[in-house]
Amino acid sequence: MSEPLLKITNLTKSFSGIWALSDAQMTVMQGEVHALLGENGAGKSTFLKALAGAQPQTSGDIWFNGEMLGGNDSPVFRQQKGIITIYQEFNLLPNMTVAENMFLGREALNMKWMVNERVVNQEAKAVLDYLQLSISPTTQVARLSVAQQQMIEIARALTLNAKLIVMDEPSAALSDIEVESLHRVVRELKNRGVSVIYVTHRLHEVFQICDKFTVFQDGRYTGSGEVEKTTVQDIIRMMVGRNVIFERRPYSETYHRDKPVRFSVNGLCKEKPPLDPHGIALHDIHFEVHEGEILGIAGLMGAGRTEIARCIFGADKYAKGEFTLDGQSYQPINPMDALEKGIALVPEDRKKEGAALGLSIRYNLSLSGLGNLMKMGWMVDIRKENDLIESYRQALQIKMVNSEQEVRKLSGGNQQKVILARCMAMNPKILIVDEPTRGIDVGTKSEVHQVIFEMAKKGVAVIVISSDLPEVMAISDRIITISEGRLTGEIQGDDATEEKLMTMMAICHHSLQASAAV
């Protein structure tokens, strides 16, 4: 039997006496796709940072390509050895071009001192074409969507002489079509003898792309095995110690036609930004959501789902459209006005738009609802604030040291929970959640669904945008589909299947015109 490419034994890491990892282990063979699984806070990110050299381990051994690596190796040294890590949170420079990001520090030069932009752009285009990405290498990264930026991270890794590529939630921001492209690239890497550590919360991906898996729970290794010899429920039990079942609400809670319309949109149009080649225009969007209803919005990446949410919230300007809130005319002006009127948004990009990463959990969670926490009109009621934080910590299982911990020090999934909790704490009339469980593990995903169900029971109208079709079907009472900035269909949640939704989502503008003509 051949020697493993990577063998990690008894790896531990502590922060100020708190053990983030305890006796973690993993073995990866050459040309193997190996899934690393676990709940939020299980220690996966700490494990990956230790492997990448971003954080020195407290103890333990890391053997790579037959050589023991030093505990204080730098990330650059680990890259030179062939370990390339793509983190969940992007490490791109937004004001530089795609090509400049892909070859940063390794640019082709003219006369040994001037960057040869033509060669750099040509080499970048070759990689982008290989990934089947219709992105110009001269495009500024700041103008790319979250999904496009994720693919640029992967493209950059492919430009390095990698023996092992670590992908931390690489598909979290990708559409189904983009995920297929990603899987194609991973299989090609495997055929070339490159190993991949694939971290994901989408367990169906494990069975599509991975050969073996390793599971962590609470910073400890709990098991590993061959994917073809296990089941989803076996993996879930190893991750959370229990079975997790996603259940729809009973029919009596999903029928809302006889209830008042809480919010409506009619004739929403938005022009494509002239300076953004990847911007999305909206055309005559119309829908309504009733009191206590959960409305799902499904569509492929770039269909215009997020643009609808941002227009409602007043974050983006729109050309025309009429809105009502509780029967009264509503005019989206700006996010502050939307919040005052009872409209809350959990945005798609939590790092850029959702959280004040350098501030505490306490500040982030209570920021939008300070008006409900005041006593004597001007002073924050600390006891009330503590009760609020504790209630959502328990409800969403937010893993934190204490409420004064900075949000940037939380895992990606726990950051998302803090943002969701902040919106829920407002007691809004309308809650818009754009990718509500992105980066959240399978156990907590069920808990988040239950919290959303409870809000709907209280009369809150919930609009859910998700790339995860099983999630849309599990949580939505009614679903509308969007394609190319246009409404293409509507279906009751009980009647929805993935095949029906994909068919509705794939309808193009020309098909709609033909149907209208008939």
N, C-alpha and C positions, 0 to 999 in steps of 0.2 A: 504494500500500500504506500502511495506517495506521501511525502511530508506535507502538512498543512501550510498554506501561505501565511495564515495568521493564527496564533494561539495565545490567548489571554487567560491567565490563571490568577485567582485570589486577588483581583483588583479591588482596591478600596480607595475611597476619597471622602474626607471630612471637611466641613466648613464650620469653623468656630465650635468644634466639638460635636456638631450635628453630622451624622453619617449619611451622605447622599448615596454612597455605594458601599456594599459590604460583601467581599468574596465573590465578585462578579466574574464570570468566565464566558468564553466564546471560542469556537474553533471554526475557521473558514478555509475551505480548500480552494486551489487554483481553479478559475473558471466557474465558480459557484455563486449563485444568487442566494443570499442568506438574509432572511427576515429577522429584524430585531423588534420585538413586540412588548407592550406593557402599557399600563394606564398612565395618565398624566402624573408626573412626580415619581414614576417608577425608577428613575435614574438613567433613562436612555440618553438624554442630552449630555449629562455629566460623563457617561461612559464614552460617548463619541468625542467629546472634547479632550478627554484623556488620551484617546487613541490618536487624535489629530495633533497632540502636543500643545493644545490651547490651554490646558490646565494640567499641572503635574499631579500624578496619582500619589496618594499617601503611601501606598504599598502595593505590591503585586508585580507580576512580570508580563511583559508584552514581547512576544517573539514574532518577527515578521521576515519572511523570505529567508529563514534559517539563521537570523541574527537577532540577539536580544537588544531591544531599543532602550536607550537611557531614559530615566524618569524625568529628566529636565530638558529633553529635546525640544527645540523650537518648532512651531508649525512649518516654517520654511524647510527645516531639516527633514521633517516627516514627509513633506511634499517631494523633496528631492529623492527620498527613498521609494516614492511611488504611492503614497497614501494621500488621496485627494478627497476632501470633505466638502459636501454641499449642504450648508446649514438650512434649517427651516426658515430662519429670518435671513433675508437676502443681504449679501455683502457687495452690492454693486454701487458704483459711483454715479448718481443720477444725472450729473451735469456733463458726463462724458458719453461718447458714442458707444454703440454696441461693440464695435471692433476694438475700440480702446480698452473697454472693460475686459474683453476676452483675452487680450494679449498684454495686459498691464504688467510692466516690468520685463517683458520678453519681446518687445517690439523689434521688427526688422528695421535696420538702420541704414542710412546713406552716409558714406564717408565716416562711419563710426561714431557719429554724434547727432545726426538728424534722423528723426523717425520717417521711414518710408511709408507714408500713408497708403499709397497705391497697393503695395504688397500686403500690408496689414489688412486692408479692406478685402483684398482678393482671398487671403487665407481665411478670414472670418466668413466670407460668403460661401466658401467651400463647405465649411462646417454647418452653416445654417441651411444650406441646400441639402446636406446629408440628413439633417433633422426634419427636412420638409417644412421649414419655417419661412413664411413670406414676410420677412423682416429685413429691411435694408441695414447693412453694417454701419452706415453713417447716421442712423437714427439715434437721437438722444434717448438714453435709458429712461429719463423722467417721463417721456411720452408713451412708454409702454404700459400695458395692463399688468396686473399681478401675475397672470398666467404667462404672459410673454417674458416677464422678468425671470420667472422660474426656469423657463426653457433656456434663457441666456446663461443662467448659472450652470445648467447642464452642459451647454455648448462650450463654456469656458473650461469645464473639467475635461472635456474631450480633447482640448488642445494640449493638455499636459500628458506626459509619458506615465500614465497611471497603471499600476498593478492592482490596486484596490481602490474603488470609488465608493465612498459612503454617501448615501442619499437620505437625508432626513426629511421625511414627509414630501417627497418630490412631486407627488400628484395632487396634493391638497388644493392647489389653486388651478388645476387643469380641467378642461372639459373632457368628455369621453373620447372625442377624436384625438385630442392632444395626449391623453393617457395611452391610447393605442400607439401613437408615435413614440412615446417614452418607452413603452414595453418593447417595441421593435428595436430601439437603440440598446436597451438592456440585454436583449437576446443576442444582438450583434457583438456587444462587449464580451458576453459569455463565450461566444464562438471564437473570439480572438484570445481567449484565455484570461481575460480580465475578470477579477472577482468583484462582486457588488454586495455591500451591506445595505439592505433596503428597509428603512423604518417607515411604517405606515399604520394608520388606524383603520384603514379600509381592508378588512380581513379577506374580502373576496379577491383582492389583489395578490395576497399571499399564495393563493391556489392557482392564480393565473401565471405568475412570473417566478416564484421562488422555489428553490430546491430543498432548503432546510430552514429551520427557525430556532430562535432562542427567545425565551420569555423572562422578563424581570418583573418583580413585584416588590414595591417598597425598598428599592435599592438592592435587592437580592436576586440572584439567579434561581429561577424556580423550575426550569426544564428546557429541553431542546429536543429536536427530532427531525424526521423526514416529513415533508409536507404531504406527500402522497399516502402516508400511513396514519394521518390524523384527520380530525374534523374541526369545523368552526367552533362547535360547542366545547370540544376538548381544549382548544386554545383559550377560549373565553374563561373557562374554569381555571386555567393556569394563571391567567391575567388578573382576575378579580375574585376568584375563590367561590364563584356561584354561577348559575345559569342566568343569562340575560335574554329576555324575550320582548320584542317590540310589539306593542298592541295598539290598535286603533281605538279611538273613542267609540262608545256605543252609538247607534244610530240616533237615539233620542237627543244626544248632545251634538250631533253633526248636522241636523236639519235646522236651517235658520231663515228659510224663506218668509216665515210669519213674524220675524223679528225686525225691528227698525234698522234701516240702513245707517250704519255709523259713519261710513266714508264713501265717497264716490269720485270717480275721475271720468271726464268726458272730453274727448277730442284733444288729448294731450299730444302736442307736437314739439319737437326739439330739433334744431338745426345741427348738422354735423360741424364740430369746431373746425374752422378753416385751416388752422395751423397744426392740427392733429390728424395724421393720415390714418390712424386707427380709431378715430372717434366714431361714435354711434349716433345716428339720427333716429328720432322717434316719430311715428306717423299714426295719428288718430287713435291713440290708446284710450280705451274706455273699459271700466269695470267698476264694481261696487263690492263692498264688504260689509256684512251685517254685524250687529252687536253680538259678541261672543263667538264669531266665526273665525276659523283659521283658513285663510286663502293662500294657496301655494302659487308661486310664479315659477314656471319651469322654462328653460331655454338653453341652447348651447352657449358656450362662452362667446361673448361679443354680440349676443342677440339683443341686448338693450335692457336686461333685467335691472342691473344696478343703476342705470341711468334713470329708470322710472322712480326708483326709491329716492335717489338724490334730488330729483325734481320735486317730489312730494315734500321732502324735508327742507326744501329751500336752499340746498347746497349747490344746485346747478340752475342756471337760467333756462327758461323754456320759451318757445315762440308763441304758443297759444294753448288754451285749455281751460276747462272749468272744473272746479272742485267744490265739494260740499263736505262739511263736518257736522254731524248731528243735525242735518237739515239746513244749516246755515252756510252761506257762501264762505269759502276759505281761499285765500290767496297766498301761496307760498312766497315768502319774502326772503327769509334767511333762517338758518338753524335755530337761532335764539327765539325767534318768533314762533317757530314750530314747536319747540319745547314748551313755551308758555301756553300754547293752545292744546297741549296734551299729546303731541306726536313725538315718539322716540324712535331713534334709529340705531341699530347695531350694525356698523359699517363692515364692508367686506375686508378692508385692509386695516387690521387692528393696530399695527405698528405705526402706520402713517396717520390714520384718521381717528382711531378709536380710543387710545389710552395715552395718558401723560406718563410715559414710561419712567421718567426720572423722579416721579412723585410717589407717595405711599399708596398702599391699597386703601387706606382710610379716605384719603383725599379723592382718589379716583372713584370710589364706590358712592360716596355721598355728594359728589360735586353737583350733579344735576338735580338733586332733591333737597338742597339745603333749606328751601322754604318750608319743608315739612319737618325740619329738625330744630327749628328755632324756638327759643323761649324768651319771653319778654320782648319779642320783636326784633332782637338784634344779636342774641347770644346763642351759639350752638349748644343744644342739650346733649352733653357728652354721653350720658347714660342711654338716651334714646338712640344716639348714633352707634354706640357699642352694641346695643340690642339689634339694630338693623344689620350691622356688619356680621354679627354672629349668626343671625337667622339665615342670611344668604350664604355664609360659609358652610353651614350645615346642609342647606337645601341643594347647593351645587357642588358640595364636597371640594371647596377651594383649598388646596394644600399650600399653607403659608406658615412662616415662623410666627408672625403676629401682624396686626393691622398696620404697623409702621414700616413693614418691609416694602422696598421699592418694587413697583410692578415689573420693571425690566428684569428683576432677578427671579421672576416666576417662569415656569415653563410656558410655552406658547398656548397650550390648552387652558392653563389657569389664568393667563392674561385675558383670554376670550371670556372666561366665566366672570371675571371682575366687570368687564364691559357689559355683559348681559345682565348681571346683577344690578349695575348702576341704572340701566334703563328700566328694569322691573321696579326698582325702588321709587321711581317717579309716580307709580300708579297711573300710567298713561291711558288715554282713550284709544290710541292707535299705537301698536308696537310693530315696527318693521325690522325684521331680522334677516340680514344678508349673509348667507352661509353661517347659520347659528352654531353649528357643531364642527366647523373646520378646525382640525387639530385637537379635537376632543376624543378621548378614548371611548370604546364601545359601551362600557359600563356607565360612564357619566352622560353619554349621549341619551340613554334612556331616561336618566334623571332630568336632563334639560327638557326633553319632550314633556315629561310630567309637569314641570314648572310652567311651561307654555300652556299646557292643557288647563292648569289651575287658573292662569290669568284669563284664558278664554271663558272659563266658567263664571268669572267675576264680571263678564261683559266687555272685556277688552277685545277690540278687533285686531287680529294678528295677521300680518302679511309676511309669509315665509318665502325667501328666495334661497334656493339650494341647487347645487350641481349634482347632488346625490339623489337620484330618482327614487330609490327605496325610501329615503327619508321623506321626500315630498309626498309620496303615497301614504306613508305611515302617519304623518302628522296633519295633513291637509283635509279639510272638510270638502273643499272645492278647489280645483286647479285650473289656472289659465296658462296658455303657452304663448311664448313670444319667439318670433324669428325675424331677423333683419329689421328690428325696430317696429314690428307690426304684430298685432294680436292675431294669432292663428287658430285658436280653439279654446274650448272650455269643457270640463268634464267633472263629474262628481268624484270625490275621492274614493268611494266604494267601487266605482266602475273603472278606475284607472289601472292600467298595466304598463309595464315599461315599454312594451311594443307600441301601445296606443300613444303614449306620451312622445316617444321618439318619432313616430310618424307625424304627429302634430307639430313637434319642434322643428322638423326638417322641411316643413312647407316653405317654399321660397316666394318672393314677391310676385314673380311671373305666374306661379300657380294660383295665387290669390286673385290676380287680375283675370285669369282665364275662367275661374269659378264665378266671379262676379258677372262676367260677360254672358255666361250661360244662364 
